[in-house]
Amino acid sequence: MRIWHFVLFCLLFQLPAASEPVRVLVWDEQQPAQKKVYENFIGQEIAAALRQKPGFLVTTARLDDPEQGLSDSVLEKTDVLIWWGHVRQGEISADKAKHIVSRIQAGKLGLISLHSAHWSAPFMEAMNVRARQNALLKLSLPDRPAAVLIESNLFDRVRTPPSYKDRLSPAAILRKSSGTEPVKVYLTLPNCCFPAYRADGKPSQISVLLPRHPIAKGLPEKFVISQTEMYDEPFHVPDPDEVVLEERWATGEWFRSGSVWNVGKGRVFYFRPGHETFPVFKDPTVQRVIENAARWLSKK
């Protein structure tokens, strides 16, 4: 068929144009312990699984790449950033995290944080942004522009787990004088951690709480992770906008293991199951969750 015949055919029958692929960057710290289970590291495992699915253009990066794999030119070509980090979280600068989150806020990027990436610099910065937004929403509209945020963290040290007795973070206390002084908001930023964890590889059961959510597409009502690390609530983060998945252990612990936050015009998804020495990311159901999340987060 000649080209002009094909064009005329498309116009007459209004065939939809081919959609652009979702550009995914899988970022991996690549600690050596991963090699016990993942011959080519966790990030490459996730990337390989996504490349088997239609509609994705997948690249990978690692901490030891130039500019830590997160140059402006790389991020400009990324719709969804999938992040694995653990023992070297502190090597990502605050400025780099703020740049990533500014792209999320602008609706140019979605973030999927996996397992121990609850303490990754981009996830923590995204939760800080949400905590500030939530605190200001407690004020009346006239008081918001001049409000003074006074920020702290109860734990004083970066990346220190809370105890069960610690006050939940984030937390905001408002102080308004009787005069014309602006409202002061004393904000304890989220710790982005939880009081207990156990890397014994015991199985967990995940329940789908929102079966109609795009992230839950094609998932069974309940499924088992045969080997995983345990995290226990409370998770010190702003309340999620949506909790898609809940995880429980036979010993009684539970976790909001698939949670979504709106951050500006973009979204952040935290998916809890994992550990570098358990084959969690080889599980087809886990791979389906990541696939679904990447598709959904890419939509503006």
PAKOLDO-194007 format. One record per residue (C-alpha): x, y, z. Coordinates in steps of 0.2 Angstrom, whole numbers, padded with zeros to 4 digits, always signed. Last residue first. Layout:
REM residues N
XYZ ...
***
This chain:
REM residues 300
+0002+0064+0168 +0002+0046+0166 +0020+0038+0170 +0015+0034+0188 +0002+0022+0181 +0013+0012+0169 +0027+0011+0182 +0015+0005+0196 +0008-0008+0185 +0025-0015+0180 +0031-0014+0199 +0016-0024+0205 +0018-0036+0190 +0036-0040+0195 +0030-0044+0213 +0018-0056+0206 +0031-0064+0194 +0043-0067+0209 +0061-0064+0204 +0061-0047+0214 +0058-0056+0230 +0073-0068+0228 +0080-0065+0246 +0098-0059+0249 +0095-0041+0244 +0079-0038+0254 +0062-0036+0248 +0044-0032+0251 +0039-0013+0254 +0033-0005+0239 +0032+0014+0240 +0024+0024+0226 +0027+0043+0223 +0016+0053+0212 +0017+0069+0202 +0008+0086+0201 +0013+0092+0218 +0018+0076+0228 +0003+0064+0228 +0007+0049+0239 +0004+0031+0236 +0006+0016+0247 +0010-0003+0244 +0016-0011+0260 +0006-0003+0273 +0014-0015+0286 +0009-0029+0298 +0017-0039+0312 +0007-0053+0321 +0019-0067+0321 +0011-0075+0305 +0016-0060+0295 +0005-0046+0287 +0006-0035+0272 -0006-0022+0266 -0007-0016+0247 -0016-0002+0239 -0015+0011+0253 -0020+0028+0245 -0017+0046+0249 -0003+0040+0261 -0003+0047+0279 +0013+0057+0281 +0028+0045+0285 +0034+0037+0301 +0029+0019+0297 +0020+0012+0313 +0021-0002+0309 +0032-0017+0307 +0045-0022+0294 +0049-0040+0290 +0062-0046+0278 +0056-0058+0264 +0055-0076+0259 +0039-0084+0251 +0030-0068+0247 +0012-0074+0248 -0003-0068+0238 -0020-0061+0242 -0034-0054+0231 -0024-0060+0215 -0016-0046+0205 -0021-0042+0187 -0023-0024+0190 -0018-0019+0208 -0007-0004+0203 -0022+0003+0192 -0033+0003+0208 -0049-0007+0206 -0043-0020+0219 -0040-0007+0232 -0035-0017+0248 -0025-0030+0240 -0019-0042+0253 -0001-0047+0255 +0005-0062+0265 +0022-0064+0272 +0035-0078+0272 +0049-0079+0285 +0066-0073+0278 +0074-0070+0295 +0078-0051+0291 +0068-0044+0306 +0063-0026+0307 +0055-0015+0321 +0052+0003+0325 +0048+0010+0308 +0057+0022+0296 +0053+0038+0286 +0058+0049+0301 +0045+0062+0295 +0049+0080+0299 +0044+0087+0316 +0036+0104+0311 +0034+0119+0323 +0023+0130+0313 +0024+0148+0318 +0009+0159+0313 +0015+0177+0308 +0015+0191+0320 +0001+0203+0319 -0004+0202+0337 -0012+0188+0347 +0001+0176+0344 -0001+0160+0334 +0008+0144+0338 +0004+0128+0327 +0012+0111+0332 +0015+0099+0317 +0020+0081+0318 +0028+0070+0305 +0032+0059+0314 +0024+0048+0327 +0030+0051+0345 +0042+0038+0351 +0037+0023+0362 +0037+0010+0348 +0055+0015+0345 +0061+0026+0330 +0075+0020+0318 +0090+0032+0316 +0092+0038+0298 +0099+0055+0301 +0102+0059+0319 +0092+0072+0329 +0078+0059+0332 +0064+0070+0335 +0067+0079+0319 +0066+0098+0317 +0058+0111+0307 +0052+0129+0311 +0041+0134+0297 +0035+0152+0297 +0018+0156+0290 +0017+0172+0280 +0008+0164+0265 -0002+0152+0275 -0011+0164+0287 -0024+0171+0275 -0029+0153+0269 -0032+0147+0286 -0019+0135+0293 -0019+0116+0295 -0015+0115+0276 +0002+0122+0280 +0006+0107+0290 +0000+0095+0276 +0011+0104+0263 +0026+0104+0274 +0024+0085+0278 +0022+0082+0259 +0038+0090+0255 +0047+0081+0269 +0040+0065+0262 +0047+0069+0245 +0064+0073+0252 +0064+0056+0262 +0060+0047+0246 +0073+0056+0235 +0087+0053+0249 +0083+0035+0251 +0078+0029+0268 +0062+0021+0263 +0073+0014+0249 +0075-0001+0260 +0060-0009+0252 +0058-0001+0234 +0054+0017+0231 +0045+0020+0215 +0046+0038+0209 +0036+0047+0195 +0043+0061+0185 +0038+0076+0175 +0023+0081+0185 +0031+0097+0191 +0031+0091+0209 +0040+0075+0203 +0053+0085+0194 +0056+0096+0210 +0058+0079+0219 +0073+0074+0208 +0081+0091+0211 +0078+0090+0229 +0086+0073+0230 +0101+0080+0220 +0103+0095+0232 +0102+0084+0247 +0116+0073+0241 +0116+0055+0238 +0130+0046+0247 +0119+0045+0263 +0109+0030+0256 +0125+0019+0255 +0119+0004+0264 +0102+0002+0256 +0096+0008+0240 +0084+0002+0226 +0075+0016+0216 +0063+0015+0201 +0062+0032+0192 +0048+0034+0180 +0046+0046+0166 +0065+0048+0162 +0074+0056+0148 +0076+0073+0157 +0083+0063+0171 +0097+0056+0161 +0101+0074+0154 +0101+0081+0172 +0113+0068+0178 +0107+0054+0189 +0119+0040+0186 +0129+0044+0201 +0135+0059+0192 +0146+0047+0182 +0141+0029+0187 +0146+0022+0205 +0128+0024+0212 +0120+0014+0198 +0110+0017+0182 +0098+0007+0171 +0088+0010+0156 +0071+0004+0151 +0060+0009+0136 +0043+0001+0141 +0027-0001+0131 +0026-0020+0130 +0033-0031+0144 +0049-0041+0143 +0059-0026+0145 +0051-0024+0162 +0058-0041+0168 +0075-0037+0162 +0075-0020+0171 +0069-0028+0188 +0084-0041+0187 +0096-0027+0182 +0091-0017+0197 +0093-0031+0209 +0111-0036+0204 +0118-0046+0189 +0119-0063+0198 +0104-0059+0210 +0104-0071+0224 +0121-0070+0233 +0126-0056+0221 +0115-0044+0231 +0127-0044+0245 +0139-0034+0234 +0129-0018+0235 +0123-0012+0219 +0115+0005+0223 +0103+0002+0210 +0093+0015+0199 +0080+0008+0186 +0076+0022+0174 +0060+0020+0165 +0054+0028+0149 +0036+0023+0146 +0034+0021+0128 +0025+0034+0117 +0008+0029+0111 +0005+0023+0093 -0008+0035+0085 -0026+0030+0086 -0034+0025+0069 -0047+0038+0064 -0055+0027+0051 -0055+0041+0037 -0039+0049+0043 -0030+0032+0045 -0035+0026+0028 -0029+0043+0020 -0012+0040+0028 -0011+0022+0022 -0016+0027+0004 -0003+0042+0005 +0011+0029+0010 +0007+0017-0004 +0000+0000+0000 
***
